[in-house]
Amino acid sequence: DDHVRVRAEDLSLNGFTVEYRGSTGDRPDVDVPAPLVEAAMGYIDAAVDQARAAADAPDAGFDITVESDIPLGAGLGSSAAVVVAGIDAATRELGVELEPRELAERAYQAEHEVQDGQASRADTFCSAMGGAVRVEGDDCRTIDAPPLPFVIGFDGGAGDTGALVSGVRALREEYDFAADTVSTVGDIVRRGEELLAEADPDADDPPEELLSELGRFMDFNHGLLEALGVSSRSLDSMVWAAREAGAYGAKLTGAGGGGCIVSLDPTPETQTALRFTPGCEDAFRAELATEGVRVEVPPDADADAEGEAERERDSDDGNGTETGADSS
């Protein structure tokens, strides 16, 4: 039927389950604050809309469970990961398998809708394709890169992406030097891309020269972003803690205003230092994934399917009437 049920029990907010019928434009009546429902459901709604459109199944219903270890709204692409995985899972359930680039495009359109036209293609393209990617406007490419030793620091908060993006846009329009600063950020990213292009993507351990130069670019990048007003006291504290612990470089990630920093350090010192930094709620390592969205079948899935088939066979009373099967 056209029901949509979503379970989200392990996110960095109080988990809940909601169910509603019909178009995803109809909001459920649940006893939790409206902003909480909007934040948790907006991306799922958009993913369901995209999956229904891709499969030409406007009345398809879904039972969706979201499990995530990624902090929400913290600059790590949690919404993109949920949207990409949601569209892929839902379309596969409807018998349609999307190519990664089409999946990335549909996920971007979903985020574009939810974020009032301010979404970037970077997170959705990365989630769909995997590995390192280069995104500049509508130009999206995968690039080769060696495994980089990332350490993430999380302050427990989340920035207001829309407000931060609008603030930077206003600065660019008012001051030429602010526009020049944004342009310089782009120049730094392109220099980093050139460094990665020269590196051996198959190297087990990136050379120190590469890490040192990338780290310098990260430090420059963070300083410019701070000047544009998108950093915060907690993000700056974590960046400096990482640098003082010996990281090659550190910078905020995402829109800023709160959330996460990313640092470059193969040793355990930065992670340890961040865990003892006031304002840091969590610190963990992150590896560069070699693949994007993928299907994982639970170990007991085959047994469950066989059991369901057996129950359906047992429920046939010999006259073609199934008395025990339940479908929706």
C-alpha positions as CSV (number, residue, x, y, z in Angstrom):
1,D,0.0,0.0,0.0
2,D,1.1,3.6,0.2
3,H,2.1,3.7,3.9
4,V,5.6,4.9,4.8
5,R,7.0,3.8,8.2
6,V,10.4,5.1,9.3
7,R,12.4,3.8,12.3
8,A,15.3,6.0,13.4
9,E,16.3,4.8,16.9
10,D,20.0,5.4,17.1
11,L,20.5,8.9,15.7
12,S,22.0,11.7,17.8
13,L,18.5,12.7,18.9
14,N,15.8,10.8,20.7
15,G,14.8,7.9,18.4
16,F,11.2,7.5,17.3
17,T,9.0,5.7,14.8
18,V,6.3,7.4,12.7
19,E,3.9,6.1,10.2
20,Y,1.6,7.9,7.8
21,R,-0.4,7.2,4.7
22,G,-0.4,8.7,1.2
23,S,1.8,11.4,-0.2
24,T,5.0,12.2,1.6
25,G,3.7,15.8,1.5
26,D,1.3,14.8,4.3
27,R,3.0,15.1,7.7
28,P,2.3,12.6,10.5
29,D,0.6,13.6,13.7
30,V,3.1,12.6,16.4
31,D,3.8,13.8,19.9
32,V,7.3,15.2,19.3
33,P,8.4,18.8,18.4
34,A,7.7,19.7,14.8
35,P,11.3,20.8,14.0
36,L,12.5,17.4,15.2
37,V,10.1,15.6,12.9
38,E,11.0,17.9,10.0
39,A,14.8,17.3,10.5
40,A,14.5,13.6,10.8
41,M,11.8,13.1,8.1
42,G,12.6,15.7,5.4
43,Y,15.4,13.7,3.7
44,I,13.5,10.4,4.0
45,D,10.5,12.0,2.4
46,A,12.5,13.3,-0.5
47,A,14.3,10.0,-1.0
48,V,10.9,8.2,-1.1
49,D,9.6,10.7,-3.7
50,Q,12.7,10.1,-5.9
51,A,12.5,6.3,-5.5
52,R,8.8,6.3,-6.5
53,A,9.5,8.5,-9.5
54,A,12.4,6.3,-10.6
55,A,10.4,3.2,-10.4
56,D,7.1,4.8,-11.7
57,A,5.4,3.5,-8.6
58,P,3.7,6.5,-7.0
59,D,1.7,4.5,-4.5
60,A,4.5,2.2,-3.3
61,G,4.8,1.9,0.5
62,F,8.0,1.3,2.5
63,D,9.1,0.1,5.9
64,I,12.4,2.0,6.4
65,T,14.9,1.6,9.2
66,V,17.7,4.1,9.5
67,E,20.9,3.1,11.4
68,S,23.7,5.6,11.5
69,D,27.0,6.2,13.3
70,I,27.5,9.6,11.6
71,P,26.7,12.7,13.7
72,L,23.7,14.6,12.3
73,G,24.2,18.1,10.7
74,A,27.9,18.1,11.7
75,G,29.6,18.4,8.3
76,L,30.1,14.7,7.6
77,G,27.4,14.3,5.0
78,S,24.9,12.3,7.1
79,S,21.9,13.6,5.2
80,A,23.5,12.6,1.8
81,A,24.3,9.1,3.1
82,V,20.8,8.6,4.3
83,V,19.3,9.9,1.0
84,V,21.6,7.9,-1.3
85,A,21.1,4.7,0.7
86,G,17.3,5.3,1.0
87,I,16.8,5.8,-2.8
88,D,19.0,2.8,-3.6
89,A,17.3,0.5,-1.2
90,A,13.8,1.6,-2.1
91,T,14.3,1.4,-5.9
92,R,15.9,-2.0,-5.6
93,E,12.9,-3.2,-3.6
94,L,10.7,-2.0,-6.5
95,G,12.8,-3.9,-9.0
96,V,14.8,-1.0,-10.4
97,E,18.6,-0.7,-10.1
98,L,20.0,2.7,-10.6
99,E,23.5,3.5,-12.0
100,P,25.7,5.3,-9.4
101,R,25.7,8.6,-11.3
102,E,21.9,8.6,-11.7
103,L,21.6,7.7,-8.0
104,A,23.9,10.6,-7.2
105,E,21.8,13.0,-9.3
106,R,18.5,11.9,-7.7
107,A,20.0,12.2,-4.3
108,Y,21.2,15.7,-5.1
109,Q,17.8,16.7,-6.3
110,A,16.3,15.4,-3.0
111,E,18.8,17.4,-0.9
112,H,18.3,20.5,-3.2
113,E,14.6,20.3,-2.4
114,V,15.0,19.9,1.4
115,Q,17.7,22.6,1.6
116,D,15.8,25.2,-0.4
117,G,18.2,25.1,-3.3
118,Q,21.4,25.5,-1.3
119,A,22.6,21.9,-1.5
120,S,26.0,20.9,-3.0
121,R,26.6,17.9,-5.1
122,A,29.7,17.0,-3.2
123,D,28.2,14.8,-0.4
124,T,25.7,13.0,-2.5
125,F,28.2,12.3,-5.3
126,C,30.8,11.0,-2.8
127,S,28.2,8.8,-1.0
128,A,27.1,7.3,-4.3
129,M,30.5,6.8,-5.9
130,G,32.8,6.3,-3.0
131,G,36.5,7.1,-2.8
132,A,37.9,10.6,-3.3
133,V,35.9,13.0,-5.5
134,R,36.3,16.4,-7.0
135,V,33.2,18.5,-7.3
136,E,33.1,22.1,-8.7
137,G,29.6,23.3,-9.4
138,D,28.0,20.6,-11.7
139,D,31.3,19.1,-12.6
140,C,31.6,15.9,-10.6
141,R,34.5,13.4,-10.9
142,T,36.2,10.6,-9.0
143,I,39.9,11.0,-8.4
144,D,42.6,8.6,-7.3
145,A,44.1,9.2,-3.8
146,P,46.2,7.3,-1.4
147,P,44.7,6.3,2.0
148,L,44.9,9.4,4.2
149,P,45.0,9.2,8.0
150,F,42.0,11.3,9.0
151,V,41.0,12.0,12.6
152,I,37.6,13.6,13.2
153,G,36.7,15.8,16.2
154,F,33.0,16.4,17.0
155,D,31.7,19.1,19.3
156,G,28.2,17.7,19.7
157,G,26.6,20.5,17.8
158,A,25.5,21.4,14.3
159,G,25.6,24.6,12.3
160,D,22.7,26.2,10.5
161,T,23.8,25.6,6.9
162,G,21.3,27.9,5.3
163,A,22.2,30.9,7.6
164,L,26.0,30.3,7.2
165,V,25.8,30.1,3.4
166,S,23.6,33.2,3.3
167,G,26.1,35.0,5.5
168,V,29.1,34.2,3.3
169,R,27.1,35.2,0.2
170,A,26.2,38.6,1.8
171,L,29.9,39.2,2.6
172,R,30.9,38.4,-0.9
173,E,28.4,40.9,-2.3
174,E,29.4,43.6,0.1
175,Y,33.2,43.4,0.2
176,D,35.6,42.6,-2.7
177,F,38.1,41.2,-0.3
178,A,35.5,38.6,1.0
179,A,34.9,37.5,-2.6
180,D,38.7,37.2,-3.0
181,T,38.9,35.1,0.1
182,V,36.3,32.7,-1.2
183,S,38.2,32.5,-4.5
184,T,41.4,31.8,-2.6
185,V,39.7,28.9,-0.8
186,G,39.0,27.4,-4.2
187,D,42.6,27.9,-5.3
188,I,43.8,26.0,-2.2
189,V,41.5,23.1,-3.0
190,R,42.8,22.9,-6.5
191,R,46.4,22.9,-5.3
192,G,45.5,20.0,-3.0
193,E,44.0,18.2,-5.9
194,E,47.2,18.6,-7.9
195,L,49.2,17.1,-5.0
196,L,46.9,14.1,-4.9
197,A,47.1,13.6,-8.7
198,E,50.9,13.3,-8.3
199,A,50.7,10.8,-5.4
200,D,50.7,7.1,-5.7
201,P,47.1,5.9,-5.0
202,D,48.3,2.4,-4.2
203,A,50.8,3.4,-1.6
204,D,50.1,1.9,1.8
205,D,51.6,4.9,3.6
206,P,51.5,8.3,2.0
207,P,54.9,10.0,2.1
208,E,55.5,12.6,4.8
209,E,56.1,15.3,2.1
210,L,52.5,14.8,0.8
211,L,50.9,14.8,4.3
212,S,52.9,17.9,5.3
213,E,51.9,19.9,2.2
214,L,48.2,18.8,2.4
215,G,48.3,19.7,6.1
216,R,49.5,23.2,5.3
217,F,46.7,23.7,2.8
218,M,44.2,22.5,5.5
219,D,45.5,25.1,7.9
220,F,45.3,27.9,5.3
221,N,41.8,26.8,4.4
222,H,40.6,26.9,8.0
223,G,42.1,30.3,8.6
224,L,40.2,31.7,5.6
225,L,36.9,30.0,6.6
226,E,37.4,31.5,10.1
227,A,37.8,35.0,8.6
228,L,34.6,34.5,6.6
229,G,32.8,33.9,10.0
230,V,31.8,30.2,9.6
231,S,34.0,28.7,12.4
232,S,33.1,28.7,16.1
233,R,35.0,28.7,19.4
234,S,34.6,24.9,19.8
235,L,35.8,24.2,16.2
236,D,38.8,26.5,16.6
237,S,39.7,24.8,20.0
238,M,39.6,21.4,18.3
239,V,41.7,22.6,15.4
240,W,44.4,24.0,17.7
241,A,44.4,21.0,19.9
242,A,45.0,18.8,16.8
243,R,47.8,21.0,15.6
244,E,49.5,21.1,19.0
245,A,49.2,17.3,19.2
246,G,51.3,17.0,16.1
247,A,48.7,16.8,13.3
248,Y,50.0,17.8,9.9
249,G,46.9,20.1,9.5
250,A,43.3,20.5,10.7
251,K,40.2,22.4,9.5
252,L,36.5,22.6,10.0
253,T,34.4,20.4,7.7
254,G,30.9,21.2,6.2
255,A,29.2,24.5,6.5
256,G,30.8,25.3,9.9
257,G,29.2,27.0,12.9
258,G,29.6,23.8,14.9
259,G,29.9,20.1,14.3
260,C,33.2,18.5,13.1
261,I,36.8,19.2,12.2
262,V,39.0,16.9,10.2
263,S,42.7,16.5,10.9
264,L,45.6,14.6,9.3
265,D,47.6,12.4,11.6
266,P,48.7,8.8,11.4
267,T,49.6,8.6,15.1
268,P,47.2,8.3,18.0
269,E,48.2,11.6,19.6
270,T,45.6,13.8,17.9
271,Q,42.7,11.5,18.7
272,T,43.8,11.3,22.4
273,A,44.3,15.1,22.6
274,L,40.9,15.8,21.1
275,R,39.2,13.5,23.6
276,F,40.6,15.7,26.4
277,T,39.8,19.0,24.7
278,P,37.0,21.1,26.3
279,G,34.1,21.3,23.8
280,C,35.0,18.0,22.0
281,E,32.3,15.4,22.5
282,D,33.9,12.6,20.5
283,A,37.0,11.9,18.4
284,F,37.4,9.0,16.0
285,R,39.4,7.9,12.9
286,A,37.9,7.8,9.4
287,E,39.2,5.9,6.4
288,L,38.8,6.7,2.8
289,A,36.2,4.3,1.5
290,T,37.0,2.6,-1.8
291,E,33.3,2.1,-2.8
292,G,30.2,4.1,-2.4
293,V,26.6,2.8,-1.8
294,R,26.4,-0.9,-1.6
295,V,23.9,-3.6,-0.6
296,E,24.5,-5.6,2.6
297,V,22.3,-8.6,3.2
298,P,22.0,-9.6,6.9
299,P,23.3,-13.1,7.7
300,D,19.9,-14.4,8.7
301,A,18.1,-12.9,5.6
302,D,18.2,-16.2,3.6
303,A,16.9,-18.1,6.6
304,D,14.1,-15.6,7.0
305,A,13.2,-15.8,3.4
306,E,13.1,-19.6,3.4
307,G,11.0,-19.6,6.6
308,E,8.5,-17.1,5.0
309,A,8.2,-19.3,1.9
310,E,7.6,-22.4,4.1
311,R,4.9,-20.6,6.0
312,E,3.2,-19.6,2.8
313,R,3.3,-23.2,1.5
314,D,1.9,-24.4,4.8
315,S,-0.9,-21.9,4.6
316,D,-2.3,-23.1,1.3
317,D,-5.5,-25.1,2.2
318,G,-5.5,-27.0,-1.1
319,N,-8.2,-24.8,-2.7
320,G,-5.9,-22.0,-3.8
321,T,-6.7,-19.9,-0.7
322,E,-3.8,-18.6,1.4
323,T,-4.9,-18.2,5.0
324,G,-1.6,-17.2,6.6
325,A,0.2,-14.8,4.3
326,D,0.1,-11.1,5.0
327,S,1.0,-8.5,2.4
328,S,0.9,-4.7,2.3
